[in-house]
Amino acid sequence: MKKTFYLFSAAVLVLAFLLASAPAQPATAQATQPLLYIYSYSPGPNTAVSPWAPFDFTFVISNNSPAAAKNVVMTFSSEDFIPLDGGVFTLNDIQLDDKPGTTLRFRVSDYSSWKYSGVINATATYTDDAGTSYTSSFVFYIAIAQSAVASPTQTPTPGPATKPQLVISGYSTDVDPLQPGSSFKLKLKIANAGVADASNVSLVYGGGVSLAPNEQGTPQPGISGSTGDLTNFAPVGSSNVALLGDLPVGASVETEQQFVVNVSTVPGAYPLKVSLVYTAPGGTRAVDDQLITLLVYALPQLEISFYRDPGMFFNGMMTALPIQITNLSRKTTVLGNMTVSSENADLQNNTGLVGTLDPGGYFTWDVMYTPFGEGPTKINITINYTDDFNQLRVYESALDIEVQPPMEIPEEPIPGEGEMPVEPEQPVGFWAKIWNAIKGFLGIGTGSSTEQPIEMPVEEGFKNVP
């Protein structure tokens, strides 16, 4: 038994020795992802870039993994910086601890020139040995230098252009305010504010100027203003093209044109385009376009009269003024307070609110009027209202009347100085009539009617017979 035990132990030891001395089998290889990172980057020799000039952006990339990065493509993008070399960097592979790099040119965008820093984004795509695709993103922060005075750019600054510059220095109309249907004269003052003389100057109302080029594209003489916008203001008496001649530097010229406002134009502010066509030094034809603004109103059109015959007016006598206001316009009119006044007179109930008047509508008002003078007199009427531009205006009108002298009332005559008053004739009695008859029979006469009759009592008969 002991021999068998010793043999078994020896076999075990031999087997253990063989296993320990046998080479180890390699383990199954595990796939490893390449690890790319930015080793360093710089915007150039300065810590901050100029907002007005290009700069060199330098970076170094590295791989921190045993697995190599294949087919590396880096794409750069930014809202603050514009790439000048395309913004793309490519490389075949990057092994462990490799540090390849490159330099790309950028400049600050116009929208970020006022900022103090900006960002450049980079996206790297690559694969491993097995062809698996990976993506990594990187962010670069770049400082932008700001100063009180901007640095000059490399773009050359062009010198001042030696050419004419025609401007409308003033304009006016002979009718104010303008209303639909108004015929008015527009006066323009045109000056040459450039540094060169302008020749063969033409003015086109409404704009729409086209200079027909030749086959080589050079503008040729000739003006086409038929496409101008003259919807609201139409020229009358001549076309919309006026010839002004030559205009030297610093000189000015005035021109007039008759227009009419279209009756369909609603109240408002309307721009009128004006084109100035001229020949610059060297024979080049040029156009300077201008805009002027004309205001169109729709003021009330009223008729103020008497709605009945007021009769005659006498000095010192109160009379009623039957005033009527009629709306003659084609639209509704809103009127404010009406006031009636007159010189050298007393008026009562002479203020009232008119209100809204429809087209053809009317408003009546009776004013008590007492004049204190004679002859022709004006009855003044003022009405407040608001125009189409919310400005307070006053409508004024007047009625002409004739005031007569005071009315004379006949009076009883008054006896003059030194005249005896005439006694009223006394009635003739019965006995006086008989006495007058007897005197007439005897031929004595009846006497004056002012004589006192002799009374004859019945009992005593006739007394005091002469």
Residue pairs with C-beta under 8 A, 6 or more apart in sequence:
31 67
31 128
31 130
31 132
32 65
32 66
32 67
32 128
33 65
33 67
33 128
33 132
33 134
34 63
34 65
34 67
34 68
34 69
34 94
34 126
34 128
34 134
35 63
35 64
35 65
36 61
36 62
36 63
36 64
36 69
36 72
36 94
36 124
36 126
36 136
37 61
37 62
37 63
37 64
38 59
38 60
38 61
38 62
38 138
38 140
39 60
39 61
39 62
39 99
39 101
40 59
40 60
40 101
41 57
41 58
41 59
41 60
41 140
42 57
42 58
42 59
43 49
43 55
43 56
43 57
43 142
43 143
44 55
44 56
44 57
44 58
46 145
47 143
48 142
48 143
48 144
48 145
49 55
49 106
49 108
49 142
49 143
49 144
49 145
50 108
50 144
50 145
50 151
51 108
51 112
51 113
51 114
51 115
51 144
51 145
51 146
51 150
51 151
52 108
52 113
52 150
52 151
52 152
52 153
53 107
53 151
53 153
53 154
54 84
54 105
54 106
54 107
54 154
55 105
55 106
55 107
56 103
56 104
56 105
57 81
57 103
57 104
57 105
57 106
57 120
57 140
57 142
58 101
58 102
58 103
59 101
59 102
59 140
60 99
60 100
60 101
61 72
61 74
61 94
61 99
61 100
61 101
61 124
62 94
62 97
62 98
62 99
63 69
63 94
63 95
63 96
63 97
63 98
64 96
64 97
65 96
66 96
67 128
67 129
68 93
68 94
68 95
68 96
68 128
68 129
69 93
69 94
69 126
69 127
69 128
69 134
70 92
70 93
70 126
70 127
70 128
70 129
71 92
71 93
71 125
71 126
71 127
72 90
72 91
72 92
72 93
72 94
72 124
72 125
72 126
73 88
73 89
73 90
73 124
73 125
73 126
74 88
74 89
74 90
74 122
74 123
74 124
75 87
75 88
75 122
75 123
76 83
76 87
76 88
76 89
76 104
76 120
76 121
76 122
77 83
77 87
77 120
77 121
77 122
77 123
78 106
78 109
78 118
78 119
78 120
78 121
79 109
79 111
79 112
79 118
79 119
80 108
80 109
80 112
80 115
80 118
80 119
80 120
80 142
80 144
81 106
81 107
81 108
81 109
81 112
81 118
81 120
81 142
82 106
82 107
82 108
82 109
83 104
83 105
83 106
84 104
84 105
84 106
84 107
85 104
85 105
87 104
89 102
89 104
91 100
94 100
94 126
106 120
108 118
108 144
112 118
112 144
113 144
114 146
115 144
116 143
116 144
116 146
117 141
117 142
117 143
117 144
118 141
118 142
118 144
119 139
119 140
119 141
119 142
120 139
120 140
120 142
121 137
121 138
121 139
121 140
122 137
122 138
122 139
122 140
123 135
123 136
123 137
123 138
124 135
124 136
124 137
124 138
125 133
125 134
125 135
126 133
126 134
126 136
127 133
127 134
128 134
160 195
162 195
162 196
162 281
163 194
163 195
163 196
163 280
163 281
163 286
164 192
164 194
164 195
164 196
164 197
164 198
164 247
164 249
164 278
164 280
164 286
165 192
165 193
165 194
165 195
165 288
166 190
166 191
166 192
166 193
166 194
166 198
166 201
166 247
166 276
166 278
166 288
167 190
167 191
167 193
167 288
167 290
168 188
168 189
168 190
168 274
168 290
168 292
169 189
169 190
169 191
169 252
170 188
170 189
171 186
171 187
171 188
171 189
171 292
172 186
172 187
173 184
173 185
173 186
173 187
173 294
174 184
174 185
174 187
175 182
175 183
175 184
175 185
177 295
177 296
177 297
177 299
177 387
178 184
178 261
178 294
178 295
178 296
178 297
179 261
179 296
179 297
179 298
179 299
180 261
180 262
180 263
180 264
180 265
180 266
180 296
180 298
181 260
181 261
181 263
182 260
182 261
183 236
183 258
183 259
183 260
183 261
184 258
184 259
184 260
184 261
185 256
185 257
185 258
185 259
186 233
186 256
186 257
186 258
186 259
186 294
187 254
187 255
187 256
188 203
188 254
188 255
188 256
188 257
188 274
188 292
189 252
189 253
189 254
190 201
190 203
190 244
190 247
190 252
190 253
190 254
190 255
190 276
191 247
191 250
191 251
191 252
192 198
192 247
192 248
192 249
192 250
192 251
192 252
193 250
194 249
195 249
196 249
196 280
196 281
197 246
197 247
197 248
197 249
197 281
198 246
198 247
198 248
198 278
198 279
198 280
199 246
199 247
199 278
199 279
200 221
200 245
200 246
200 278
200 279
201 243
201 244
201 245
201 246
201 247
201 253
201 276
201 277
201 278
202 223
202 241
202 242
202 243
202 244
202 276
202 277
202 278
203 241
203 242
203 243
203 244
203 255
203 274
203 275
203 276
203 277
204 223
204 225
204 228
204 240
204 241
204 242
204 274
204 275
204 276
204 277
205 225
205 228
205 230
205 233
205 235
205 240
205 241
205 242
205 257
205 272
205 273
205 274
206 225
206 228
206 229
206 230
206 240
206 272
206 273
206 274
207 225
207 228
207 229
207 273
207 274
207 275
207 289
208 224
208 225
208 226
208 227
208 228
208 229
208 273
208 275
209 223
209 224
209 225
209 228
209 275
209 277
209 287
209 289
210 224
210 227
211 219
211 220
211 222
211 223
211 277
211 285
211 287
212 219
212 220
212 222
212 224
213 219
213 220
214 220
219 284
219 285
220 285
221 279
221 285
223 241
223 277
225 239
225 240
225 241
225 275
228 240
228 273
228 275
229 273
230 240
231 262
232 261
232 262
232 265
232 270
232 296
233 259
233 260
233 261
233 262
233 270
233 272
233 294
234 259
234 260
234 262
235 257
235 258
235 259
236 258
236 259
236 260
237 258
238 257
238 258
240 257
242 255
242 257
244 253
244 255
245 253
247 253
247 278
261 296
265 296
266 296
266 298
267 296
267 297
267 298
267 388
267 389
268 295
268 296
268 388
269 293
269 294
269 295
269 296
270 293
270 294
270 295
270 296
271 291
271 292
271 293
272 291
272 292
272 293
272 294
273 289
273 290
273 291
274 289
274 290
274 291
274 292
275 287
275 288
275 289
275 290
276 287
276 288
276 289
276 290
277 285
277 286
277 287
278 285
278 286
278 288
279 285
279 286
280 286
295 389
297 387
297 388
297 389
298 329
298 331
298 388
299 387
299 393
299 395
300 327
300 329
300 333
300 335
300 383
300 385
300 395
301 327
301 328
301 329
302 325
302 326
302 327
302 328
302 333
302 383
302 395
302 397
303 325
303 326
303 328
304 323
304 324
304 325
304 326
304 381
304 397
304 399
305 323
305 324
305 326
305 399
306 321
306 322
306 323
306 324
306 399
307 322
307 323
307 324
307 362
307 364
308 322
310 319
310 320
310 321
310 322
310 401
311 319
312 404
313 319
313 369
313 371
313 377
313 401
313 402
313 403
313 404
314 371
314 403
314 404
314 405
314 406
314 407
315 371
315 372
315 373
315 374
315 403
315 404
315 405
315 406
316 370
316 371
316 372
316 406
317 370
317 371
317 406
317 407
318 368
318 369
318 370
319 368
319 369
319 370
320 366
320 367
320 368
320 369
321 340
321 366
321 367
321 368
321 369
321 379
321 399
322 364
322 366
323 340
323 364
323 365
323 366
323 367
323 379
323 381
323 399
324 362
324 363
324 364
324 365
325 335
325 338
325 354
325 357
325 362
325 363
325 364
325 365
325 383
326 357
326 360
326 361
326 362
327 333
327 357
327 358
327 359
327 360
327 361
327 362
328 360
329 359
330 359
331 359
332 356
332 357
332 358
332 359
333 356
333 357
333 385
334 355
334 356
334 357
334 385
334 386
335 354
335 355
335 356
335 357
335 363
335 383
335 384
335 385
335 395
336 353
336 354
336 383
336 384
336 385
336 386
337 351
337 352
337 353
337 354
337 383
337 384
338 351
338 352
338 353
338 354
338 365
338 381
338 382
338 383
339 350
339 351
339 381
339 382
339 383
340 347
340 350
340 351
340 365
340 367
340 379
340 380
340 381
341 347
341 350
341 379
341 380
341 382
342 369
342 371
342 377
342 378
342 379
342 380
343 377
343 378
344 371
344 372
344 373
344 377
345 369
345 370
345 371
345 372
345 373
345 377
346 369
346 370
346 372
347 367
347 368
347 369
347 370
348 367
348 368
349 365
349 366
349 367
349 368
350 367
352 365
354 363
354 383
355 363
357 363
369 379
371 377
371 403
373 403
374 403
374 404
374 405
375 402
375 403
376 400
376 401
376 402
376 403
377 400
377 401
377 402
377 403
378 398
378 399
378 400
378 401
379 398
379 399
379 400
379 401
380 396
380 397
380 398
381 396
381 397
381 398
381 399
382 394
382 395
382 396
383 394
383 395
383 396
384 392
384 393
384 394
384 395
385 392
385 393
385 394
385 395
386 392
386 393
387 393
415 421
423 450
425 449
425 450
426 449
426 450
428 436
428 449
428 453
429 453
429 455
431 453
431 454
431 455
431 456
432 453
432 454
434 456
435 453
435 454
435 456
436 446
436 453
439 445
439 446
439 447
440 446
444 466
454 462
454 463
454 464
454 465
456 462
456 463
457 463
